[in-house]
Amino acid sequence: MVDNSIPQGLSMALAQDPNALQAFSALSPLARQDVITHARAITSKEEMQALVSTLSPS
């Protein structure tokens, strides 16, 4: 069984970056799951912010 819930840290980081939130929402379900899986392995706020910044268009 796959857990599709968004980790709290990812949710909080996305809430602080509306552009990244919009980009995350536009991803395919598979791509969103990849981001969620990556987020689950993150152990610091800085790493989470770095992940979210990769979603935000420049």
PDB file as gemmi writes it, atoms N, CA and C in Angstrom:
CRYST1    1.000    1.000    1.000  90.00  90.00  90.00 P 1                      
ATOM      1  N   MET A   1       0.829  -1.176   0.000  1.00  0.00           N  
ATOM      2  CA  MET A   1       0.000   0.000   0.000  1.00  0.00           C  
ATOM      3  C   MET A   1       0.879   1.248   0.000  1.00  0.00           C  
ATOM      4  N   VAL A   2       0.539   2.200  -0.846  1.00  0.00           N  
ATOM      5  CA  VAL A   2       1.301   3.432  -0.974  1.00  0.00           C  
ATOM      6  C   VAL A   2       0.636   4.513  -0.133  1.00  0.00           C  
ATOM      7  N   ASP A   3       1.444   5.190   0.676  1.00  0.00           N  
ATOM      8  CA  ASP A   3       0.944   6.291   1.488  1.00  0.00           C  
ATOM      9  C   ASP A   3       1.096   7.579   0.687  1.00  0.00           C  
ATOM     10  N   ASN A   4      -0.028   8.131   0.230  1.00  0.00           N  
ATOM     11  CA  ASN A   4      -0.007   9.338  -0.591  1.00  0.00           C  
ATOM     12  C   ASN A   4      -0.124  10.618   0.216  1.00  0.00           C  
ATOM     13  N   SER A   5      -0.154  10.523   1.541  1.00  0.00           N  
ATOM     14  CA  SER A   5      -0.310  11.729   2.346  1.00  0.00           C  
ATOM     15  C   SER A   5       0.955  12.593   2.255  1.00  0.00           C  
ATOM     16  N   ILE A   6       0.737  13.878   2.273  1.00  0.00           N  
ATOM     17  CA  ILE A   6       1.855  14.816   2.168  1.00  0.00           C  
ATOM     18  C   ILE A   6       2.471  15.002   3.548  1.00  0.00           C  
ATOM     19  N   PRO A   7       3.785  14.808   3.670  1.00  0.00           N  
ATOM     20  CA  PRO A   7       4.441  15.029   4.959  1.00  0.00           C  
ATOM     21  C   PRO A   7       4.219  16.465   5.441  1.00  0.00           C  
ATOM     22  N   GLN A   8       4.102  16.634   6.737  1.00  0.00           N  
ATOM     23  CA  GLN A   8       3.816  17.943   7.315  1.00  0.00           C  
ATOM     24  C   GLN A   8       4.861  18.978   6.908  1.00  0.00           C  
ATOM     25  N   GLY A   9       6.117  18.603   6.908  1.00  0.00           N  
ATOM     26  CA  GLY A   9       7.178  19.553   6.544  1.00  0.00           C  
ATOM     27  C   GLY A   9       7.040  20.038   5.111  1.00  0.00           C  
ATOM     28  N   LEU A  10       6.672  19.137   4.215  1.00  0.00           N  
ATOM     29  CA  LEU A  10       6.468  19.513   2.818  1.00  0.00           C  
ATOM     30  C   LEU A  10       5.267  20.441   2.704  1.00  0.00           C  
ATOM     31  N   SER A  11       4.208  20.100   3.381  1.00  0.00           N  
ATOM     32  CA  SER A  11       3.003  20.922   3.356  1.00  0.00           C  
ATOM     33  C   SER A  11       3.300  22.337   3.852  1.00  0.00           C  
ATOM     34  N   MET A  12       4.039  22.444   4.934  1.00  0.00           N  
ATOM     35  CA  MET A  12       4.365  23.757   5.498  1.00  0.00           C  
ATOM     36  C   MET A  12       5.270  24.544   4.548  1.00  0.00           C  
ATOM     37  N   ALA A  13       6.240  23.876   3.951  1.00  0.00           N  
ATOM     38  CA  ALA A  13       7.151  24.562   3.028  1.00  0.00           C  
ATOM     39  C   ALA A  13       6.403  25.025   1.780  1.00  0.00           C  
ATOM     40  N   LEU A  14       5.490  24.201   1.270  1.00  0.00           N  
ATOM     41  CA  LEU A  14       4.695  24.602   0.107  1.00  0.00           C  
ATOM     42  C   LEU A  14       3.786  25.784   0.435  1.00  0.00           C  
ATOM     43  N   ALA A  15       3.260  25.819   1.648  1.00  0.00           N  
ATOM     44  CA  ALA A  15       2.384  26.913   2.061  1.00  0.00           C  
ATOM     45  C   ALA A  15       3.128  28.247   2.079  1.00  0.00           C  
ATOM     46  N   GLN A  16       4.430  28.201   2.260  1.00  0.00           N  
ATOM     47  CA  GLN A  16       5.233  29.427   2.303  1.00  0.00           C  
ATOM     48  C   GLN A  16       5.679  29.879   0.921  1.00  0.00           C  
ATOM     49  N   ASP A  17       5.466  29.045  -0.100  1.00  0.00           N  
ATOM     50  CA  ASP A  17       5.893  29.384  -1.464  1.00  0.00           C  
ATOM     51  C   ASP A  17       4.746  29.102  -2.431  1.00  0.00           C  
ATOM     52  N   PRO A  18       3.886  30.088  -2.670  1.00  0.00           N  
ATOM     53  CA  PRO A  18       2.713  29.873  -3.521  1.00  0.00           C  
ATOM     54  C   PRO A  18       3.053  29.389  -4.930  1.00  0.00           C  
ATOM     55  N   ASN A  19       4.174  29.860  -5.485  1.00  0.00           N  
ATOM     56  CA  ASN A  19       4.571  29.400  -6.826  1.00  0.00           C  
ATOM     57  C   ASN A  19       4.921  27.914  -6.830  1.00  0.00           C  
ATOM     58  N   ALA A  20       5.619  27.478  -5.799  1.00  0.00           N  
ATOM     59  CA  ALA A  20       5.967  26.059  -5.696  1.00  0.00           C  
ATOM     60  C   ALA A  20       4.711  25.224  -5.449  1.00  0.00           C  
ATOM     61  N   LEU A  21       3.787  25.743  -4.663  1.00  0.00           N  
ATOM     62  CA  LEU A  21       2.536  25.035  -4.415  1.00  0.00           C  
ATOM     63  C   LEU A  21       1.763  24.848  -5.721  1.00  0.00           C  
ATOM     64  N   GLN A  22       1.697  25.888  -6.510  1.00  0.00           N  
ATOM     65  CA  GLN A  22       1.005  25.802  -7.798  1.00  0.00           C  
ATOM     66  C   GLN A  22       1.704  24.800  -8.714  1.00  0.00           C  
ATOM     67  N   ALA A  23       3.036  24.822  -8.738  1.00  0.00           N  
ATOM     68  CA  ALA A  23       3.786  23.890  -9.575  1.00  0.00           C  
ATOM     69  C   ALA A  23       3.590  22.452  -9.093  1.00  0.00           C  
ATOM     70  N   PHE A  24       3.601  22.246  -7.780  1.00  0.00           N  
ATOM     71  CA  PHE A  24       3.383  20.912  -7.210  1.00  0.00           C  
ATOM     72  C   PHE A  24       2.004  20.402  -7.594  1.00  0.00           C  
ATOM     73  N   SER A  25       1.005  21.269  -7.508  1.00  0.00           N  
ATOM     74  CA  SER A  25      -0.368  20.884  -7.840  1.00  0.00           C  
ATOM     75  C   SER A  25      -0.516  20.514  -9.313  1.00  0.00           C  
ATOM     76  N   ALA A  26       0.306  21.108 -10.164  1.00  0.00           N  
ATOM     77  CA  ALA A  26       0.221  20.850 -11.603  1.00  0.00           C  
ATOM     78  C   ALA A  26       0.970  19.585 -12.026  1.00  0.00           C  
ATOM     79  N   LEU A  27       1.754  19.006 -11.118  1.00  0.00           N  
ATOM     80  CA  LEU A  27       2.500  17.789 -11.455  1.00  0.00           C  
ATOM     81  C   LEU A  27       1.549  16.613 -11.675  1.00  0.00           C  
ATOM     82  N   SER A  28       2.021  15.661 -12.447  1.00  0.00           N  
ATOM     83  CA  SER A  28       1.257  14.422 -12.608  1.00  0.00           C  
ATOM     84  C   SER A  28       1.244  13.690 -11.271  1.00  0.00           C  
ATOM     85  N   PRO A  29       0.282  12.799 -11.073  1.00  0.00           N  
ATOM     86  CA  PRO A  29       0.249  12.040  -9.812  1.00  0.00           C  
ATOM     87  C   PRO A  29       1.560  11.296  -9.535  1.00  0.00           C  
ATOM     88  N   LEU A  30       2.172  10.751 -10.555  1.00  0.00           N  
ATOM     89  CA  LEU A  30       3.426  10.023 -10.362  1.00  0.00           C  
ATOM     90  C   LEU A  30       4.547  10.972  -9.934  1.00  0.00           C  
ATOM     91  N   ALA A  31       4.619  12.139 -10.569  1.00  0.00           N  
ATOM     92  CA  ALA A  31       5.647  13.114 -10.202  1.00  0.00           C  
ATOM     93  C   ALA A  31       5.421  13.645  -8.788  1.00  0.00           C  
ATOM     94  N   ARG A  32       4.150  13.883  -8.425  1.00  0.00           N  
ATOM     95  CA  ARG A  32       3.853  14.321  -7.048  1.00  0.00           C  
ATOM     96  C   ARG A  32       4.309  13.258  -6.054  1.00  0.00           C  
ATOM     97  N   GLN A  33       4.058  11.989  -6.363  1.00  0.00           N  
ATOM     98  CA  GLN A  33       4.460  10.909  -5.466  1.00  0.00           C  
ATOM     99  C   GLN A  33       5.979  10.858  -5.319  1.00  0.00           C  
ATOM    100  N   ASP A  34       6.701  11.132  -6.410  1.00  0.00           N  
ATOM    101  CA  ASP A  34       8.169  11.175  -6.335  1.00  0.00           C  
ATOM    102  C   ASP A  34       8.629  12.273  -5.379  1.00  0.00           C  
ATOM    103  N   VAL A  35       7.998  13.446  -5.451  1.00  0.00           N  
ATOM    104  CA  VAL A  35       8.359  14.552  -4.556  1.00  0.00           C  
ATOM    105  C   VAL A  35       8.042  14.170  -3.110  1.00  0.00           C  
ATOM    106  N   ILE A  36       6.887  13.570  -2.891  1.00  0.00           N  
ATOM    107  CA  ILE A  36       6.483  13.154  -1.540  1.00  0.00           C  
ATOM    108  C   ILE A  36       7.461  12.125  -0.989  1.00  0.00           C  
ATOM    109  N   THR A  37       7.848  11.168  -1.807  1.00  0.00           N  
ATOM    110  CA  THR A  37       8.806  10.142  -1.372  1.00  0.00           C  
ATOM    111  C   THR A  37      10.137  10.788  -1.001  1.00  0.00           C  
ATOM    112  N   HIS A  38      10.593  11.704  -1.822  1.00  0.00           N  
ATOM    113  CA  HIS A  38      11.840  12.414  -1.533  1.00  0.00           C  
ATOM    114  C   HIS A  38      11.702  13.207  -0.229  1.00  0.00           C  
ATOM    115  N   ALA A  39      10.574  13.872  -0.047  1.00  0.00           N  
ATOM    116  CA  ALA A  39      10.352  14.683   1.155  1.00  0.00           C  
ATOM    117  C   ALA A  39      10.394  13.835   2.424  1.00  0.00           C  
ATOM    118  N   ARG A  40       9.935  12.613   2.338  1.00  0.00           N  
ATOM    119  CA  ARG A  40       9.941  11.736   3.525  1.00  0.00           C  
ATOM    120  C   ARG A  40      11.353  11.407   4.000  1.00  0.00           C  
ATOM    121  N   ALA A  41      12.332  11.512   3.098  1.00  0.00           N  
ATOM    122  CA  ALA A  41      13.714  11.201   3.456  1.00  0.00           C  
ATOM    123  C   ALA A  41      14.464  12.420   4.004  1.00  0.00           C  
ATOM    124  N   ILE A  42      13.840  13.578   3.927  1.00  0.00           N  
ATOM    125  CA  ILE A  42      14.487  14.828   4.352  1.00  0.00           C  
ATOM    126  C   ILE A  42      14.410  14.961   5.868  1.00  0.00           C  
ATOM    127  N   THR A  43      15.523  15.439   6.442  1.00  0.00           N  
ATOM    128  CA  THR A  43      15.606  15.511   7.898  1.00  0.00           C  
ATOM    129  C   THR A  43      15.772  16.928   8.437  1.00  0.00           C  
ATOM    130  N   SER A  44      15.840  17.931   7.543  1.00  0.00           N  
ATOM    131  CA  SER A  44      15.999  19.301   8.051  1.00  0.00           C  
ATOM    132  C   SER A  44      15.113  20.269   7.281  1.00  0.00           C  
ATOM    133  N   LYS A  45      14.816  21.372   7.932  1.00  0.00           N  
ATOM    134  CA  LYS A  45      14.002  22.427   7.319  1.00  0.00           C  
ATOM    135  C   LYS A  45      14.695  22.975   6.072  1.00  0.00           C  
ATOM    136  N   GLU A  46      15.999  23.127   6.134  1.00  0.00           N  
ATOM    137  CA  GLU A  46      16.757  23.666   5.011  1.00  0.00           C  
ATOM    138  C   GLU A  46      16.673  22.751   3.793  1.00  0.00           C  
ATOM    139  N   GLU A  47      16.791  21.453   4.023  1.00  0.00           N  
ATOM    140  CA  GLU A  47      16.670  20.497   2.920  1.00  0.00           C  
ATOM    141  C   GLU A  47      15.273  20.550   2.303  1.00  0.00           C  
ATOM    142  N   MET A  48      14.254  20.677   3.144  1.00  0.00           N  
ATOM    143  CA  MET A  48      12.886  20.737   2.644  1.00  0.00           C  
ATOM    144  C   MET A  48      12.687  22.005   1.822  1.00  0.00           C  
ATOM    145  N   GLN A  49      13.208  23.123   2.285  1.00  0.00           N  
ATOM    146  CA  GLN A  49      13.096  24.359   1.540  1.00  0.00           C  
ATOM    147  C   GLN A  49      13.830  24.259   0.207  1.00  0.00           C  
ATOM    148  N   ALA A  50      14.959  23.553   0.182  1.00  0.00           N  
ATOM    149  CA  ALA A  50      15.700  23.364  -1.060  1.00  0.00           C  
ATOM    150  C   ALA A  50      14.872  22.524  -2.036  1.00  0.00           C  
ATOM    151  N   LEU A  51      14.230  21.481  -1.535  1.00  0.00           N  
ATOM    152  CA  LEU A  51      13.375  20.655  -2.389  1.00  0.00           C  
ATOM    153  C   LEU A  51      12.242  21.488  -2.971  1.00  0.00           C  
ATOM    154  N   VAL A  52      11.574  22.252  -2.133  1.00  0.00           N  
ATOM    155  CA  VAL A  52      10.450  23.068  -2.584  1.00  0.00           C  
ATOM    156  C   VAL A  52      10.919  24.129  -3.585  1.00  0.00           C  
ATOM    157  N   SER A  53      12.105  24.667  -3.385  1.00  0.00           N  
ATOM    158  CA  SER A  53      12.602  25.689  -4.313  1.00  0.00           C  
ATOM    159  C   SER A  53      12.851  25.117  -5.697  1.00  0.00           C  
ATOM    160  N   THR A  54      13.082  23.819  -5.801  1.00  0.00           N  
ATOM    161  CA  THR A  54      13.259  23.212  -7.131  1.00  0.00           C  
ATOM    162  C   THR A  54      11.931  23.154  -7.892  1.00  0.00           C  
ATOM    163  N   LEU A  55      10.827  23.248  -7.193  1.00  0.00           N  
ATOM    164  CA  LEU A  55       9.509  23.217  -7.829  1.00  0.00           C  
ATOM    165  C   LEU A  55       9.084  24.581  -8.351  1.00  0.00           C  
ATOM    166  N   SER A  56       9.599  25.613  -7.710  1.00  0.00           N  
ATOM    167  CA  SER A  56       9.189  26.979  -8.031  1.00  0.00           C  
ATOM    168  C   SER A  56       9.860  27.449  -9.308  1.00  0.00           C  
ATOM    169  N   PRO A  57       9.074  27.946 -10.271  1.00  0.00           N  
ATOM    170  CA  PRO A  57       9.679  28.455 -11.497  1.00  0.00           C  
ATOM    171  C   PRO A  57      10.577  29.655 -11.220  1.00  0.00           C  
ATOM    172  N   SER A  58      11.656  29.737 -11.945  1.00  0.00           N  
ATOM    173  CA  SER A  58      12.618  30.823 -11.731  1.00  0.00           C  
ATOM    174  C   SER A  58      12.126  32.140 -12.278  1.00  0.00           C  
TER     175      SER A  58                                                      
END                                                                             
